[in-house]
Amino acid sequence: MAGVGKLLKQAQKMQKSIESIQGQMETKVIDITSGGGAVKVKINGAGKFLSLELDPEFLKEDSKLVSETLLTAIQDASKQAKEFNDAEMQKVTSAFQMPGMF
């Protein structure tokens, strides 16, 4: 049964590492700009949007262009946050491969 105890300790250690990474995700800020700086989005590593800034001059453009640029910025921010999150979680989980589990 020593093997089960070892696995439980590994699982507890992995849980603590994941909790630590999740805390870091909250503080990691990713800045995204689109439309030559007309749209600025801040998102944290956990995927929570923090701010959105629009250049007032940009809002005078065609509404379709504004919408497309804004959507692109939001999609890019979301994608980058997910990639960052996935990469950080991969670091933690890859260190704790359990035999027969992966």
Biopython code that builds the backbone (N, CA, C, O; Angstrom):
import numpy as np
from Bio.PDB.StructureBuilder import StructureBuilder

atoms = [
    (1, "MET", "N", (0.801, -1.200, 0.000)),
    (1, "MET", "CA", (0.000, 0.000, 0.000)),
    (1, "MET", "C", (0.838, 1.256, 0.000)),
    (1, "MET", "O", (0.307, 2.363, -0.080)),
    (2, "ALA", "N", (2.159, 1.091, 0.090)),
    (2, "ALA", "CA", (3.035, 2.270, 0.076)),
    (2, "ALA", "C", (2.866, 3.043, -1.224)),
    (2, "ALA", "O", (3.013, 4.265, -1.245)),
    (3, "GLY", "N", (2.557, 2.333, -2.311)),
    (3, "GLY", "CA", (2.352, 2.989, -3.600)),
    (3, "GLY", "C", (1.160, 3.925, -3.583)),
    (3, "GLY", "O", (1.203, 4.990, -4.199)),
    (4, "VAL", "N", (0.098, 3.547, -2.890)),
    (4, "VAL", "CA", (-1.104, 4.383, -2.802)),
    (4, "VAL", "C", (-0.798, 5.653, -2.017)),
    (4, "VAL", "O", (-1.235, 6.741, -2.393)),
    (5, "GLY", "N", (-0.055, 5.514, -0.937)),
    (5, "GLY", "CA", (0.330, 6.676, -0.133)),
    (5, "GLY", "C", (1.167, 7.652, -0.944)),
    (5, "GLY", "O", (0.997, 8.868, -0.848)),
    (6, "LYS", "N", (2.064, 7.108, -1.738)),
    (6, "LYS", "CA", (2.911, 7.953, -2.591)),
    (6, "LYS", "C", (2.057, 8.692, -3.621)),
    (6, "LYS", "O", (2.266, 9.879, -3.874)),
    (7, "LEU", "N", (1.099, 7.988, -4.208)),
    (7, "LEU", "CA", (0.215, 8.616, -5.189)),
    (7, "LEU", "C", (-0.622, 9.716, -4.549)),
    (7, "LEU", "O", (-0.838, 10.768, -5.151)),
    (8, "LEU", "N", (-1.099, 9.471, -3.315)),
    (8, "LEU", "CA", (-1.879, 10.484, -2.618)),
    (8, "LEU", "C", (-1.041, 11.727, -2.330)),
    (8, "LEU", "O", (-1.525, 12.851, -2.462)),
    (9, "LYS", "N", (0.204, 11.525, -1.940)),
    (9, "LYS", "CA", (1.093, 12.663, -1.687)),
    (9, "LYS", "C", (1.356, 13.440, -2.975)),
    (9, "LYS", "O", (1.377, 14.671, -2.977)),
    (10, "GLN", "N", (1.555, 12.708, -4.063)),
    (10, "GLN", "CA", (1.760, 13.373, -5.352)),
    (10, "GLN", "C", (0.524, 14.171, -5.751)),
    (10, "GLN", "O", (0.637, 15.296, -6.239)),
    (11, "ALA", "N", (-0.642, 13.595, -5.546)),
    (11, "ALA", "CA", (-1.893, 14.285, -5.889)),
    (11, "ALA", "C", (-2.061, 15.544, -5.045)),
    (11, "ALA", "O", (-2.492, 16.578, -5.557)),
    (12, "GLN", "N", (-1.726, 15.469, -3.764)),
    (12, "GLN", "CA", (-1.827, 16.641, -2.896)),
    (12, "GLN", "C", (-0.840, 17.723, -3.327)),
    (12, "GLN", "O", (-1.166, 18.910, -3.329)),
    (13, "LYS", "N", (0.354, 17.303, -3.687)),
    (13, "LYS", "CA", (1.360, 18.263, -4.140)),
    (13, "LYS", "C", (0.907, 18.927, -5.447)),
    (13, "LYS", "O", (1.073, 20.133, -5.630)),
    (14, "MET", "N", (0.333, 18.123, -6.355)),
    (14, "MET", "CA", (-0.153, 18.672, -7.609)),
    (14, "MET", "C", (-1.293, 19.655, -7.349)),
    (14, "MET", "O", (-1.360, 20.705, -7.988)),
    (15, "GLN", "N", (-2.180, 19.330, -6.426)),
    (15, "GLN", "CA", (-3.298, 20.208, -6.086)),
    (15, "GLN", "C", (-2.771, 21.556, -5.594)),
    (15, "GLN", "O", (-3.275, 22.603, -6.000)),
    (16, "LYS", "N", (-1.764, 21.533, -4.725)),
    (16, "LYS", "CA", (-1.183, 22.779, -4.216)),
    (16, "LYS", "C", (-0.536, 23.571, -5.343)),
    (16, "LYS", "O", (-0.651, 24.796, -5.387)),
    (17, "SER", "N", (0.137, 22.886, -6.249)),
    (17, "SER", "CA", (0.767, 23.559, -7.390)),
    (17, "SER", "C", (-0.283, 24.195, -8.286)),
    (17, "SER", "O", (-0.097, 25.316, -8.760)),
    (18, "ILE", "N", (-1.377, 23.496, -8.520)),
    (18, "ILE", "CA", (-2.456, 24.033, -9.356)),
    (18, "ILE", "C", (-3.070, 25.263, -8.700)),
    (18, "ILE", "O", (-3.339, 26.257, -9.374)),
    (19, "GLU", "N", (-3.292, 25.201, -7.395)),
    (19, "GLU", "CA", (-3.853, 26.352, -6.685)),
    (19, "GLU", "C", (-2.910, 27.556, -6.772)),
    (19, "GLU", "O", (-3.359, 28.692, -6.926)),
    (20, "SER", "N", (-1.618, 27.304, -6.673)),
    (20, "SER", "CA", (-0.631, 28.377, -6.791)),
    (20, "SER", "C", (-0.660, 28.990, -8.190)),
    (20, "SER", "O", (-0.649, 30.212, -8.341)),
    (21, "ILE", "N", (-0.697, 28.137, -9.203)),
    (21, "ILE", "CA", (-0.752, 28.615, -10.595)),
    (21, "ILE", "C", (-2.025, 29.419, -10.828)),
    (21, "ILE", "O", (-1.991, 30.454, -11.494)),
    (22, "GLN", "N", (-3.149, 28.951, -10.285)),
    (22, "GLN", "CA", (-4.406, 29.673, -10.465)),
    (22, "GLN", "C", (-4.316, 31.072, -9.862)),
    (22, "GLN", "O", (-4.854, 32.022, -10.430)),
    (23, "GLY", "N", (-3.653, 31.208, -8.738)),
    (23, "GLY", "CA", (-3.448, 32.526, -8.144)),
    (23, "GLY", "C", (-2.600, 33.412, -9.038)),
    (23, "GLY", "O", (-2.865, 34.606, -9.175)),
    (24, "GLN", "N", (-1.576, 32.822, -9.646)),
    (24, "GLN", "CA", (-0.723, 33.579, -10.559)),
    (24, "GLN", "C", (-1.482, 33.996, -11.812)),
    (24, "GLN", "O", (-1.223, 35.060, -12.374)),
    (25, "MET", "N", (-2.417, 33.160, -12.248)),
    (25, "MET", "CA", (-3.220, 33.477, -13.438)),
    (25, "MET", "C", (-4.020, 34.766, -13.221)),
    (25, "MET", "O", (-4.184, 35.579, -14.131)),
    (26, "GLU", "N", (-4.508, 34.923, -12.000)),
    (26, "GLU", "CA", (-5.311, 36.105, -11.676)),
    (26, "GLU", "C", (-4.494, 37.387, -11.777)),
    (26, "GLU", "O", (-5.035, 38.443, -12.105)),
    (27, "THR", "N", (-3.188, 37.303, -11.497)),
    (27, "THR", "CA", (-2.366, 38.508, -11.477)),
    (27, "THR", "C", (-1.656, 38.768, -12.802)),
    (27, "THR", "O", (-1.183, 39.881, -13.035)),
    (28, "LYS", "N", (-1.574, 37.771, -13.666)),
    (28, "LYS", "CA", (-0.931, 37.942, -14.971)),
    (28, "LYS", "C", (-1.843, 38.765, -15.876)),
    (28, "LYS", "O", (-2.975, 38.364, -16.144)),
    (29, "VAL", "N", (-1.355, 39.913, -16.349)),
    (29, "VAL", "CA", (-2.146, 40.781, -17.222)),
    (29, "VAL", "C", (-1.577, 40.696, -18.641)),
    (29, "VAL", "O", (-0.376, 40.857, -18.859)),
    (30, "ILE", "N", (-2.463, 40.441, -19.587)),
    (30, "ILE", "CA", (-2.090, 40.361, -21.001)),
    (30, "ILE", "C", (-2.727, 41.555, -21.706)),
    (30, "ILE", "O", (-3.941, 41.750, -21.650)),
    (31, "ASP", "N", (-1.884, 42.355, -22.374)),
    (31, "ASP", "CA", (-2.356, 43.532, -23.106)),
    (31, "ASP", "C", (-2.459, 43.195, -24.591)),
    (31, "ASP", "O", (-1.525, 42.655, -25.184)),
    (32, "ILE", "N", (-3.595, 43.520, -25.174)),
    (32, "ILE", "CA", (-3.838, 43.279, -26.597)),
    (32, "ILE", "C", (-4.216, 44.612, -27.237)),
    (32, "ILE", "O", (-5.014, 45.370, -26.685)),
    (33, "THR", "N", (-3.640, 44.890, -28.396)),
    (33, "THR", "CA", (-4.054, 46.065, -29.154)),
    (33, "THR", "C", (-4.456, 45.615, -30.551)),
    (33, "THR", "O", (-3.932, 44.636, -31.081)),
    (34, "SER", "N", (-5.385, 46.341, -31.126)),
    (34, "SER", "CA", (-5.868, 46.024, -32.464)),
    (34, "SER", "C", (-6.192, 47.334, -33.174)),
    (34, "SER", "O", (-6.385, 48.368, -32.533)),
    (35, "GLY", "N", (-6.247, 47.282, -34.481)),
    (35, "GLY", "CA", (-6.588, 48.471, -35.247)),
    (35, "GLY", "C", (-5.564, 49.578, -35.091)),
    (35, "GLY", "O", (-5.914, 50.756, -35.024)),
    (36, "GLY", "N", (-4.290, 49.194, -35.032)),
    (36, "GLY", "CA", (-3.240, 50.192, -34.896)),
    (36, "GLY", "C", (-3.288, 50.921, -33.564)),
    (36, "GLY", "O", (-2.866, 52.074, -33.477)),
    (37, "GLY", "N", (-3.786, 50.278, -32.542)),
    (37, "GLY", "CA", (-3.866, 50.877, -31.214)),
    (37, "GLY", "C", (-5.212, 51.511, -30.914)),
    (37, "GLY", "O", (-5.404, 52.083, -29.841)),
    (38, "ALA", "N", (-6.146, 51.414, -31.852)),
    (38, "ALA", "CA", (-7.470, 52.007, -31.653)),
    (38, "ALA", "C", (-8.284, 51.251, -30.608)),
    (38, "ALA", "O", (-9.161, 51.824, -29.961)),
    (39, "VAL", "N", (-7.990, 49.960, -30.446)),
    (39, "VAL", "CA", (-8.684, 49.126, -29.460)),
    (39, "VAL", "C", (-7.618, 48.502, -28.562)),
    (39, "VAL", "O", (-6.661, 47.892, -29.038)),
    (40, "LYS", "N", (-7.806, 48.667, -27.251)),
    (40, "LYS", "CA", (-6.882, 48.090, -26.279)),
    (40, "LYS", "C", (-7.692, 47.264, -25.292)),
    (40, "LYS", "O", (-8.662, 47.743, -24.704)),
    (41, "VAL", "N", (-7.275, 46.016, -25.124)),
    (41, "VAL", "CA", (-7.960, 45.092, -24.229)),
    (41, "VAL", "C", (-6.943, 44.567, -23.220)),
    (41, "VAL", "O", (-5.812, 44.234, -23.576)),
    (42, "LYS", "N", (-7.361, 44.498, -21.961)),
    (42, "LYS", "CA", (-6.551, 43.852, -20.923)),
    (42, "LYS", "C", (-7.353, 42.677, -20.401)),
    (42, "LYS", "O", (-8.541, 42.789, -20.099)),
    (43, "ILE", "N", (-6.670, 41.545, -20.303)),
    (43, "ILE", "CA", (-7.280, 40.320, -19.804)),
    (43, "ILE", "C", (-6.263, 39.650, -18.883)),
    (43, "ILE", "O", (-5.058, 39.758, -19.111)),
    (44, "ASN", "N", (-6.733, 38.966, -17.856)),
    (44, "ASN", "CA", (-5.759, 38.266, -17.015)),
    (44, "ASN", "C", (-5.586, 36.834, -17.508)),
    (44, "ASN", "O", (-6.315, 36.372, -18.386)),
    (45, "GLY", "N", (-4.614, 36.146, -16.932)),
    (45, "GLY", "CA", (-4.300, 34.780, -17.362)),
    (45, "GLY", "C", (-5.413, 33.788, -17.119)),
    (45, "GLY", "O", (-5.422, 32.702, -17.699)),
    (46, "ALA", "N", (-6.361, 34.156, -16.257)),
    (46, "ALA", "CA", (-7.503, 33.282, -15.979)),
    (46, "ALA", "C", (-8.653, 33.524, -16.958)),
    (46, "ALA", "O", (-9.673, 32.837, -16.904)),
    (47, "GLY", "N", (-8.485, 34.502, -17.853)),
    (47, "GLY", "CA", (-9.506, 34.766, -18.855)),
    (47, "GLY", "C", (-10.521, 35.834, -18.473)),
    (47, "GLY", "O", (-11.520, 36.014, -19.169)),
    (48, "LYS", "N", (-10.278, 36.543, -17.378)),
    (48, "LYS", "CA", (-11.194, 37.606, -16.956)),
    (48, "LYS", "C", (-10.777, 38.913, -17.629)),
    (48, "LYS", "O", (-9.635, 39.356, -17.505)),
    (49, "PHE", "N", (-11.728, 39.522, -18.346)),
    (49, "PHE", "CA", (-11.440, 40.785, -18.996)),
    (49, "PHE", "C", (-11.356, 41.880, -17.942)),
    (49, "PHE", "O", (-12.226, 42.002, -17.080)),
    (50, "LEU", "N", (-10.284, 42.681, -18.029)),
    (50, "LEU", "CA", (-10.034, 43.710, -17.030)),
    (50, "LEU", "C", (-10.394, 45.106, -17.511)),
    (50, "LEU", "O", (-10.889, 45.929, -16.741)),
    (51, "SER", "N", (-10.143, 45.370, -18.788)),
    (51, "SER", "CA", (-10.489, 46.694, -19.316)),
    (51, "SER", "C", (-10.570, 46.663, -20.837)),
    (51, "SER", "O", (-10.039, 45.773, -21.501)),
    (52, "LEU", "N", (-11.252, 47.668, -21.352)),
    (52, "LEU", "CA", (-11.409, 47.862, -22.784)),
    (52, "LEU", "C", (-11.334, 49.357, -23.034)),
    (52, "LEU", "O", (-12.089, 50.129, -22.444)),
    (53, "GLU", "N", (-10.427, 49.766, -23.906)),
    (53, "GLU", "CA", (-10.279, 51.169, -24.257)),
    (53, "GLU", "C", (-10.456, 51.325, -25.767)),
    (53, "GLU", "O", (-9.912, 50.553, -26.556)),
    (54, "LEU", "N", (-11.223, 52.334, -26.144)),
    (54, "LEU", "CA", (-11.436, 52.629, -27.560)),
    (54, "LEU", "C", (-11.025, 54.070, -27.828)),
    (54, "LEU", "O", (-11.404, 54.983, -27.094)),
    (55, "ASP", "N", (-10.255, 54.260, -28.876)),
    (55, "ASP", "CA", (-9.865, 55.610, -29.288)),
    (55, "ASP", "C", (-11.117, 56.315, -29.804)),
    (55, "ASP", "O", (-11.782, 55.800, -30.703)),
    (56, "PRO", "N", (-11.451, 57.478, -29.258)),
    (56, "PRO", "CA", (-12.663, 58.195, -29.702)),
    (56, "PRO", "C", (-12.683, 58.477, -31.209)),
    (56, "PRO", "O", (-13.750, 58.480, -31.823)),
    (57, "GLU", "N", (-11.528, 58.710, -31.797)),
    (57, "GLU", "CA", (-11.465, 58.953, -33.240)),
    (57, "GLU", "C", (-11.836, 57.691, -34.018)),
    (57, "GLU", "O", (-12.432, 57.766, -35.092)),
    (58, "PHE", "N", (-11.480, 56.548, -33.473)),
    (58, "PHE", "CA", (-11.780, 55.273, -34.115)),
    (58, "PHE", "C", (-13.296, 55.051, -34.183)),
    (58, "PHE", "O", (-13.798, 54.450, -35.133)),
    (59, "LEU", "N", (-14.008, 55.530, -33.186)),
    (59, "LEU", "CA", (-15.460, 55.348, -33.153)),
    (59, "LEU", "C", (-16.169, 56.111, -34.270)),
    (59, "LEU", "O", (-17.342, 55.858, -34.545)),
    (60, "LYS", "N", (-15.474, 57.029, -34.904)),
    (60, "LYS", "CA", (-16.051, 57.784, -36.021)),
    (60, "LYS", "C", (-15.983, 56.994, -37.330)),
    (60, "LYS", "O", (-16.574, 57.385, -38.337)),
    (61, "GLU", "N", (-15.258, 55.884, -37.297)),
    (61, "GLU", "CA", (-15.135, 55.041, -38.492)),
    (61, "GLU", "C", (-16.442, 54.305, -38.764)),
    (61, "GLU", "O", (-17.387, 54.369, -37.977)),
    (62, "ASP", "N", (-16.474, 53.609, -39.890)),
    (62, "ASP", "CA", (-17.621, 52.795, -40.271)),
    (62, "ASP", "C", (-17.913, 51.782, -39.164)),
    (62, "ASP", "O", (-16.993, 51.151, -38.643)),
    (63, "SER", "N", (-19.173, 51.625, -38.805)),
    (63, "SER", "CA", (-19.539, 50.745, -37.688)),
    (63, "SER", "C", (-19.119, 49.299, -37.913)),
    (63, "SER", "O", (-18.778, 48.594, -36.963)),
    (64, "LYS", "N", (-19.143, 48.860, -39.154)),
    (64, "LYS", "CA", (-18.726, 47.487, -39.449)),
    (64, "LYS", "C", (-17.239, 47.297, -39.141)),
    (64, "LYS", "O", (-16.845, 46.278, -38.574)),
    (65, "LEU", "N", (-16.420, 48.275, -39.514)),
    (65, "LEU", "CA", (-14.990, 48.213, -39.237)),
    (65, "LEU", "C", (-14.742, 48.223, -37.725)),
    (65, "LEU", "O", (-13.915, 47.461, -37.225)),
    (66, "VAL", "N", (-15.447, 49.071, -37.011)),
    (66, "VAL", "CA", (-15.304, 49.144, -35.553)),
    (66, "VAL", "C", (-15.681, 47.801, -34.928)),
    (66, "VAL", "O", (-14.957, 47.281, -34.079)),
    (67, "SER", "N", (-16.799, 47.253, -35.345)),
    (67, "SER", "CA", (-17.257, 45.965, -34.800)),
    (67, "SER", "C", (-16.268, 44.847, -35.077)),
    (67, "SER", "O", (-15.946, 44.066, -34.181)),
    (68, "GLU", "N", (-15.786, 44.764, -36.303)),
    (68, "GLU", "CA", (-14.852, 43.709, -36.674)),
    (68, "GLU", "C", (-13.534, 43.836, -35.914)),
    (68, "GLU", "O", (-12.973, 42.840, -35.458)),
    (69, "THR", "N", (-13.051, 45.058, -35.785)),
    (69, "THR", "CA", (-11.796, 45.288, -35.070)),
    (69, "THR", "C", (-11.942, 44.955, -33.597)),
    (69, "THR", "O", (-11.054, 44.342, -33.004)),
    (70, "LEU", "N", (-13.052, 45.354, -33.007)),
    (70, "LEU", "CA", (-13.315, 45.057, -31.603)),
    (70, "LEU", "C", (-13.434, 43.549, -31.383)),
    (70, "LEU", "O", (-12.860, 43.013, -30.435)),
    (71, "LEU", "N", (-14.169, 42.875, -32.245)),
    (71, "LEU", "CA", (-14.321, 41.428, -32.135)),
    (71, "LEU", "C", (-12.970, 40.723, -32.262)),
    (71, "LEU", "O", (-12.683, 39.793, -31.509)),
    (72, "THR", "N", (-12.155, 41.156, -33.194)),
    (72, "THR", "CA", (-10.826, 40.567, -33.382)),
    (72, "THR", "C", (-9.978, 40.741, -32.127)),
    (72, "THR", "O", (-9.295, 39.808, -31.704)),
    (73, "ALA", "N", (-10.017, 41.918, -31.536)),
    (73, "ALA", "CA", (-9.234, 42.176, -30.323)),
    (73, "ALA", "C", (-9.701, 41.281, -29.175)),
    (73, "ALA", "O", (-8.879, 40.734, -28.439)),
    (74, "ILE", "N", (-11.002, 41.133, -29.023)),
    (74, "ILE", "CA", (-11.550, 40.300, -27.947)),
    (74, "ILE", "C", (-11.193, 38.830, -28.172)),
    (74, "ILE", "O", (-10.806, 38.131, -27.236)),
    (75, "GLN", "N", (-11.323, 38.371, -29.403)),
    (75, "GLN", "CA", (-10.974, 36.980, -29.711)),
    (75, "GLN", "C", (-9.491, 36.720, -29.477)),
    (75, "GLN", "O", (-9.118, 35.675, -28.943)),
    (76, "ASP", "N", (-8.644, 37.668, -29.877)),
    (76, "ASP", "CA", (-7.207, 37.524, -29.692)),
    (76, "ASP", "C", (-6.857, 37.494, -28.205)),
    (76, "ASP", "O", (-6.025, 36.694, -27.777)),
    (77, "ALA", "N", (-7.487, 38.362, -27.424)),
    (77, "ALA", "CA", (-7.237, 38.392, -25.981)),
    (77, "ALA", "C", (-7.636, 37.067, -25.336)),
    (77, "ALA", "O", (-6.895, 36.510, -24.526)),
    (78, "SER", "N", (-8.790, 36.583, -25.698)),
    (78, "SER", "CA", (-9.277, 35.320, -25.150)),
    (78, "SER", "C", (-8.348, 34.165, -25.524)),
    (78, "SER", "O", (-8.043, 33.310, -24.693)),
    (79, "LYS", "N", (-7.908, 34.149, -26.765)),
    (79, "LYS", "CA", (-7.016, 33.092, -27.249)),
    (79, "LYS", "C", (-5.685, 33.129, -26.507)),
    (79, "LYS", "O", (-5.178, 32.089, -26.087)),
    (80, "GLN", "N", (-5.118, 34.320, -26.344)),
    (80, "GLN", "CA", (-3.825, 34.427, -25.673)),
    (80, "GLN", "C", (-3.928, 34.038, -24.195)),
    (80, "GLN", "O", (-3.024, 33.399, -23.656)),
    (81, "ALA", "N", (-5.021, 34.419, -23.544)),
    (81, "ALA", "CA", (-5.213, 34.039, -22.146)),
    (81, "ALA", "C", (-5.330, 32.519, -22.016)),
    (81, "ALA", "O", (-4.754, 31.925, -21.104)),
    (82, "LYS", "N", (-6.072, 31.896, -22.925)),
    (82, "LYS", "CA", (-6.230, 30.430, -22.890)),
    (82, "LYS", "C", (-4.898, 29.737, -23.135)),
    (82, "LYS", "O", (-4.569, 28.766, -22.454)),
    (83, "GLU", "N", (-4.129, 30.229, -24.104)),
    (83, "GLU", "CA", (-2.829, 29.629, -24.404)),
    (83, "GLU", "C", (-1.891, 29.753, -23.207)),
    (83, "GLU", "O", (-1.179, 28.806, -22.871)),
    (84, "PHE", "N", (-1.890, 30.925, -22.562)),
    (84, "PHE", "CA", (-1.059, 31.120, -21.376)),
    (84, "PHE", "C", (-1.491, 30.165, -20.267)),
    (84, "PHE", "O", (-0.660, 29.513, -19.635)),
    (85, "ASN", "N", (-2.799, 30.093, -20.040)),
    (85, "ASN", "CA", (-3.354, 29.228, -19.002)),
    (85, "ASN", "C", (-2.991, 27.774, -19.276)),
    (85, "ASN", "O", (-2.520, 27.070, -18.383)),
    (86, "ASP", "N", (-3.207, 27.328, -20.500)),
    (86, "ASP", "CA", (-2.900, 25.937, -20.869)),
    (86, "ASP", "C", (-1.419, 25.618, -20.684)),
    (86, "ASP", "O", (-1.070, 24.547, -20.188)),
    (87, "ALA", "N", (-0.549, 26.545, -21.081)),
    (87, "ALA", "CA", (0.889, 26.318, -20.967)),
    (87, "ALA", "C", (1.316, 26.214, -19.505)),
    (87, "ALA", "O", (2.129, 25.360, -19.152)),
    (88, "GLU", "N", (0.774, 27.072, -18.667)),
    (88, "GLU", "CA", (1.124, 27.038, -17.249)),
    (88, "GLU", "C", (0.599, 25.764, -16.578)),
    (88, "GLU", "O", (1.303, 25.153, -15.774)),
    (89, "MET", "N", (-0.607, 25.373, -16.899)),
    (89, "MET", "CA", (-1.167, 24.156, -16.315)),
    (89, "MET", "C", (-0.416, 22.924, -16.812)),
    (89, "MET", "O", (-0.247, 21.960, -16.065)),
    (90, "GLN", "N", (0.029, 22.946, -18.045)),
    (90, "GLN", "CA", (0.795, 21.830, -18.600)),
    (90, "GLN", "C", (2.100, 21.646, -17.831)),
    (90, "GLN", "O", (2.537, 20.518, -17.601)),
    (91, "LYS", "N", (2.723, 22.758, -17.433)),
    (91, "LYS", "CA", (3.957, 22.678, -16.664)),
    (91, "LYS", "C", (3.729, 21.907, -15.361)),
    (91, "LYS", "O", (4.550, 21.083, -14.959)),
    (92, "VAL", "N", (2.609, 22.189, -14.718)),
    (92, "VAL", "CA", (2.306, 21.551, -13.443)),
    (92, "VAL", "C", (1.938, 20.091, -13.639)),
    (92, "VAL", "O", (2.491, 19.216, -12.973)),
    (93, "THR", "N", (1.016, 19.824, -14.539)),
    (93, "THR", "CA", (0.513, 18.454, -14.671)),
    (93, "THR", "C", (1.544, 17.522, -15.289)),
    (93, "THR", "O", (1.549, 16.331, -14.977)),
    (94, "SER", "N", (2.415, 18.023, -16.151)),
    (94, "SER", "CA", (3.406, 17.140, -16.763)),
    (94, "SER", "C", (4.442, 16.664, -15.748)),
    (94, "SER", "O", (5.050, 15.609, -15.930)),
    (95, "ALA", "N", (4.643, 17.427, -14.693)),
    (95, "ALA", "CA", (5.600, 17.032, -13.657)),
    (95, "ALA", "C", (5.035, 15.917, -12.774)),
    (95, "ALA", "O", (5.778, 15.283, -12.024)),
    (96, "PHE", "N", (3.741, 15.680, -12.859)),
    (96, "PHE", "CA", (3.087, 14.698, -11.981)),
    (96, "PHE", "C", (2.377, 13.607, -12.765)),
    (96, "PHE", "O", (1.225, 13.286, -12.471)),
    (97, "GLN", "N", (3.031, 13.044, -13.735)),
    (97, "GLN", "CA", (2.441, 11.950, -14.509)),
    (97, "GLN", "C", (2.330, 10.723, -13.616)),
    (97, "GLN", "O", (3.322, 10.252, -13.059)),
    (98, "MET", "N", (1.121, 10.217, -13.490)),
    (98, "MET", "CA", (0.913, 9.008, -12.681)),
    (98, "MET", "C", (0.853, 7.793, -13.596)),
    (98, "MET", "O", (0.146, 7.824, -14.603)),
    (99, "PRO", "N", (1.561, 6.745, -13.280)),
    (99, "PRO", "CA", (1.573, 5.544, -14.127)),
    (99, "PRO", "C", (0.152, 5.013, -14.332)),
    (99, "PRO", "O", (-0.640, 4.900, -13.396)),
    (100, "GLY", "N", (-0.129, 4.698, -15.574)),
    (100, "GLY", "CA", (-1.431, 4.140, -15.904)),
    (100, "GLY", "C", (-2.544, 5.162, -16.051)),
    (100, "GLY", "O", (-3.665, 4.809, -16.418)),
    (101, "MET", "N", (-2.246, 6.439, -15.766)),
    (101, "MET", "CA", (-3.274, 7.475, -15.851)),
    (101, "MET", "C", (-3.212, 8.238, -17.173)),
    (101, "MET", "O", (-4.228, 8.760, -17.633)),
    (102, "PHE", "N", (-2.026, 8.307, -17.790)),
    (102, "PHE", "CA", (-1.871, 9.097, -19.002)),
    (102, "PHE", "C", (-1.209, 8.312, -20.091)),
    (102, "PHE", "O", (-1.000, 8.832, -21.187)),
]
sb = StructureBuilder()
sb.init_structure("model")
sb.init_model(0)
sb.init_chain("A")
sb.init_seg("    ")
for serial, (resi, resn, name, xyz) in enumerate(atoms, 1):
    if name == "N":
        sb.init_residue(resn, " ", resi, " ")
    sb.init_atom(name, np.array(xyz, "f"), 0.0, 1.0, " ", f" {name:<3s}", serial, name[0])
structure = sb.get_structure()
